[in-house]
């Protein structure tokens, strides 16, 4: 069973199958703010691999870079390989210049760059992803590492 969250009245995420259906439906909304909220909720799921396709689509939202930004920020806030990998994968294939620039900005402005220890964590993750099986992720991670030198 794939699980994700739906915000409960008390503000706590409830990771259920119904929550997954609700958030995937919200990801198709014509309202950018609803799609952005769906991206934030999906990014908060314990296992994002099962919703990677929906997250990828939200990261590459053709209608509003606000959706791109909110989804990317939430994925990077996870501070894990899965979140960073999802953003790198989208950045690598973004064909719209505005979307590509927004994803690059979110990567460049990741707050972990602000401190040495957190920056080291991010560099270690980029090094790991520079050997990823997906050539798009691998190339984007290598590009990011090269720009540091």
C-alpha positions, 0 to 999 in steps of 0.5 A: 500500500502506498501512503501519503498525507492529508492534513487533518483538522488538528494540523497533523498529517494522516498518511493513508491510502485515502489521503493519497487519492485526495492529494493526487486529485488536488495535484490536478487542480486548476488552482496553483495554490492547491497544486502547490499544497499537494506538492508540499503534502506529497513531499512530506510522505515518509516514502516518496518513491511511490508518488515520484511521478506526481511529484515530478509533474508538480516540479515541472508545473507548466502553469505556475512556478509557484507550484515548482518552488513550493514542491522543490522547497518541501522536497529539499527540506526533507534533507534526504537523498530521495528529496534531493534526487527528485529535484535534480531529476526535474531540473535535468529535464526542465524544458521551460526556462522559467521552471529550470531557473526556479529549480536551479534557484531552489537548489542554489538557495538550499539553506544547508549551504549556509553552514559548514556542517550542513553544506558538507551533508549536501555535498556528500549527498550530491557526491552519492547522486553523482553515481546515480543509475539515472543519467539525468540525476547523475549529470545534474549532480555532477554539474552542481559539484563542478560549479562548487570548484 
